[in-house]
Every structure is written in C-alpha cells, then in structure tokens.
Amino acid sequence: MRTRLIALTALALVLGACGTEQNAGSDNTQPPSNPPSTVETTPTPTDTMPTTPQPETSAPNQERKCTAPMLSGTVEPGEPGAGNRYATIVVTNKGTEPCTLWGYGGLELVDASGKALPTSVTREGDPAPALVDLPPGAMAAKNLHWTVVATGNEPVDGPCQPEATGARVIPPDGTEPFDVTFAFGPVCGGGKIDGSAYYKK
C-alpha cells in the first residue's frame, strides 16, 4: 500500500511538471513585441549648406545727397560717328554746402514748349556707380549715347522723333528735376539713351 502511494505521488509530480512546461511553452510562442521603429531623416540642402552672401548693391550711406536745387547742369557734346551721338551731362554744386551723388539718376527729353518727349534711358555699367563728393563749386559728369538712325516704324524720310531742345535731369535718389539745354536734334529708337552713372569730373 505504501509502495502504491509513493508511485501515485511521483506520477502527480511528473504530470504537474509537464503542465508547467506546456504553459511555459505556450507563453514562449507569443510573438515578441516589435521595438519602436525609427525613421532616419536626411537633412535637406537648406539645412546643411550655408547661405551664400549676396553682393552689396545698395547705395552707401550719404549724410547729404545732392538735390535739384543744389545743382546746375550743362550737356557737352562728344564726337559723333556712324549714326551715333555722344554727350556728357556735367553738374555743378552751386550751393554753399557739400553734397554727394551715387548712381544714375533720371532724364526726360522735352520740346521747345516744355512738353515731355519719348525717352527711354538704359543704364550702362561703365563707369559703375561710385560715391562722388561734391564740395561747393565741384563738378560731376554722366555719359550719354544715342542713335540718329531711324529704328522700327520710325520714318526714314523725315525726323525719326520730335526734336528735343531741352531735358529734365533728376539727381540719383531724387524726385525733383532741374533743367538743361539739349540741342542735339531728334533721338531715334523711341528716344532711347544709354547713360552711365555719375563720376567725379
């Protein structure tokens, strides 16, 4: 009897152990949880590349810019050739205080009655803008070039444009003009004039 009891006890222990192994096995069959995914981002060029400095194009600081009331001007003729005409605007500081010029300024042709004529001024890069100091009585200049050859639909058997007898000159960064004489006849090409920046004369 004792022998049978020992055998039954041993059998129970074996079966219990098997159940524990099966349960452990069933736990091991569960798929492991996936680790959190990581997304690698590649920096865009704007994140990694330095910005290229832009060239300085603004005018220098000017304590006192030359304005129209401070200036007087004349247009001096240059050497003509092959349908081309050349001239130079010369401006003088007629005031009692120094002033400065930087840039191209404006220009408008007018007829004998003061009526505005077709004018298209383009900027030439030579000479380029440079700061010009004008003490009282000092002068600066600006080169002009245009054609007297009819262009496009302009007539070839008469004046290509109405004849200009004067011009309104606006200093750089100004709004008010001063008047000069422009006695060079019609400006063809729709009044197109190539103009340089002002430079020290």
C-alpha positions as CSV (number, residue, x, y, z in Angstrom):
1,M,0.0,0.0,0.0
2,R,2.8,2.4,0.9
3,T,4.5,1.5,-2.3
4,R,1.4,2.4,-4.4
5,L,1.0,5.7,-2.6
6,I,4.6,6.6,-3.4
7,A,4.0,5.7,-7.0
8,L,0.9,7.9,-7.3
9,T,2.7,10.8,-5.7
10,A,5.5,10.5,-8.1
11,L,3.1,10.3,-11.1
12,A,1.3,13.5,-9.9
13,L,4.6,15.3,-9.6
14,V,5.5,14.3,-13.2
15,L,2.2,15.4,-14.6
16,G,2.5,18.7,-12.8
17,A,5.9,19.3,-14.2
18,C,4.7,18.6,-17.7
19,G,1.8,21.1,-17.3
20,T,4.2,23.7,-16.2
21,E,6.4,23.1,-19.2
22,Q,3.4,23.2,-21.6
23,N,2.3,26.5,-20.1
24,A,5.8,27.9,-20.3
25,G,6.0,26.8,-23.9
26,S,2.6,28.5,-24.7
27,D,4.0,31.7,-23.2
28,N,7.1,31.4,-25.4
29,T,5.0,31.1,-28.6
30,Q,3.6,34.6,-28.3
31,P,5.4,36.9,-30.8
32,P,7.7,39.3,-29.1
33,S,6.6,42.9,-29.2
34,N,8.2,44.9,-32.0
35,P,10.6,47.5,-30.9
36,P,9.6,51.1,-31.8
37,S,10.6,51.9,-35.4
38,T,13.0,54.7,-36.0
39,V,12.8,56.9,-39.1
40,E,16.1,58.4,-40.3
41,T,15.7,61.8,-42.0
42,T,18.2,63.2,-44.4
43,P,18.8,66.9,-43.9
44,T,17.8,68.9,-46.9
45,P,20.4,71.1,-48.6
46,T,19.0,74.2,-46.9
47,D,19.6,72.5,-43.5
48,T,23.2,71.8,-44.2
49,M,24.5,74.2,-46.7
50,P,25.5,77.8,-45.7
51,T,23.7,80.6,-47.4
52,T,25.9,82.3,-50.0
53,P,26.3,86.0,-49.2
54,Q,24.6,88.3,-51.7
55,P,26.7,91.1,-53.2
56,E,26.2,94.5,-51.8
57,T,24.0,96.5,-54.2
58,S,22.6,99.2,-52.0
59,A,23.8,102.8,-52.1
60,P,26.4,103.8,-49.4
61,N,25.2,106.0,-46.5
62,Q,25.0,109.6,-47.6
63,E,24.7,112.3,-45.0
64,R,23.7,114.9,-47.5
65,K,22.6,113.9,-51.0
66,C,22.7,116.4,-53.8
67,T,19.2,117.6,-54.7
68,A,18.0,119.5,-57.7
69,P,18.0,123.0,-56.1
70,M,21.7,122.4,-55.2
71,L,22.7,121.7,-58.8
72,S,23.1,123.3,-62.2
73,G,24.0,121.5,-65.3
74,T,25.0,121.6,-69.0
75,V,25.2,119.0,-71.7
76,E,28.5,118.9,-73.5
77,P,28.7,117.3,-77.0
78,G,31.0,114.4,-77.8
79,E,32.5,113.2,-81.1
80,P,29.7,111.9,-83.4
81,G,30.2,108.8,-85.6
82,A,28.3,106.4,-87.9
83,G,24.8,107.4,-86.8
84,N,25.8,107.5,-83.1
85,R,25.8,110.6,-80.9
86,Y,27.6,111.1,-77.6
87,A,27.4,113.8,-74.9
88,T,28.1,114.4,-71.3
89,I,25.9,115.8,-68.6
90,V,28.0,118.0,-66.3
91,V,26.5,119.0,-63.0
92,T,27.9,121.6,-60.6
93,N,27.2,122.0,-56.9
94,K,26.0,125.6,-56.9
95,G,25.2,125.6,-53.1
96,T,27.2,126.6,-50.1
97,E,27.4,123.1,-48.5
98,P,29.0,119.9,-49.8
99,C,26.8,117.1,-51.1
100,T,27.2,113.6,-52.6
101,L,26.0,111.7,-55.7
102,W,25.7,108.0,-56.1
103,G,24.1,106.2,-59.1
104,Y,22.4,107.1,-62.4
105,G,19.6,109.5,-61.8
106,G,16.8,110.2,-64.3
107,L,16.5,112.1,-67.6
108,E,13.5,113.2,-69.7
109,L,13.7,115.0,-73.0
110,V,11.4,117.9,-73.7
111,D,10.5,120.1,-76.7
112,A,10.6,123.9,-77.0
113,S,7.3,124.2,-75.2
114,G,8.4,122.0,-72.3
115,K,6.3,119.1,-73.4
116,A,7.8,115.7,-72.5
117,L,9.0,113.6,-75.4
118,P,9.5,109.8,-75.7
119,T,12.5,109.0,-73.5
120,S,13.9,105.6,-72.6
121,V,17.1,105.7,-70.5
122,T,19.1,102.5,-70.1
123,R,22.0,102.0,-67.6
124,E,25.5,101.5,-68.8
125,G,27.9,99.7,-66.4
126,D,31.0,101.7,-67.3
127,P,31.6,103.6,-65.2
128,A,29.6,101.9,-62.5
129,P,28.1,103.7,-59.5
130,A,30.7,105.2,-57.1
131,L,30.3,107.8,-54.4
132,V,31.1,111.3,-55.7
133,D,31.7,114.0,-53.1
134,L,30.8,117.5,-54.4
135,P,32.1,120.4,-52.4
136,P,30.7,123.8,-53.4
137,G,31.7,124.5,-56.9
138,A,32.8,120.9,-57.7
139,M,31.5,119.0,-60.8
140,A,30.4,115.5,-61.7
141,A,29.6,114.0,-65.0
142,K,27.4,111.4,-66.7
143,N,28.0,109.9,-70.2
144,L,25.2,109.7,-72.8
145,H,24.9,107.8,-76.0
146,W,22.1,107.5,-78.6
147,T,21.4,106.9,-82.3
148,V,20.1,109.2,-85.0
149,V,19.2,106.3,-87.3
150,A,15.5,105.5,-87.6
151,T,14.5,102.3,-85.9
152,G,11.5,100.1,-86.3
153,N,8.5,102.0,-87.6
154,E,10.2,105.4,-87.4
155,P,10.1,107.4,-90.6
156,V,13.3,107.4,-92.7
157,D,12.3,110.4,-94.9
158,G,12.0,112.9,-92.0
159,P,12.7,113.3,-88.3
160,C,12.6,110.0,-86.6
161,Q,11.2,111.6,-83.4
162,P,10.2,115.2,-82.4
163,E,13.2,117.4,-81.9
164,A,14.3,117.8,-78.3
165,T,15.6,121.2,-77.2
166,G,16.0,120.5,-73.5
167,A,15.9,117.9,-70.8
168,R,14.8,117.5,-67.2
169,V,17.6,115.9,-65.1
170,I,16.8,114.2,-61.8
171,P,19.7,113.5,-59.4
172,P,20.1,110.0,-58.1
173,D,17.5,109.1,-55.4
174,G,15.8,112.4,-56.1
175,T,12.3,113.3,-57.3
176,E,12.7,116.9,-58.3
177,P,14.3,117.8,-61.7
178,F,16.4,120.7,-62.9
179,D,16.5,121.8,-66.5
180,V,19.3,121.7,-69.0
181,T,19.6,122.6,-72.7
182,F,19.7,119.6,-75.1
183,A,20.2,121.0,-78.6
184,F,21.2,117.8,-80.5
185,G,18.1,117.2,-82.6
186,P,15.9,114.1,-82.5
187,V,16.8,111.0,-80.5
188,C,15.9,107.9,-82.6
189,G,15.0,104.5,-81.3
190,G,12.0,105.8,-79.4
191,G,14.1,108.3,-77.5
192,K,16.5,105.6,-76.2
193,I,19.5,106.9,-74.4
194,D,22.3,104.9,-72.8
195,G,23.6,106.6,-69.7
196,S,26.4,105.9,-67.3
197,A,26.5,106.5,-63.5
198,Y,27.8,109.8,-62.3
199,Y,31.5,110.1,-61.7
200,K,33.9,112.8,-60.5
201,K,34.9,115.3,-63.2
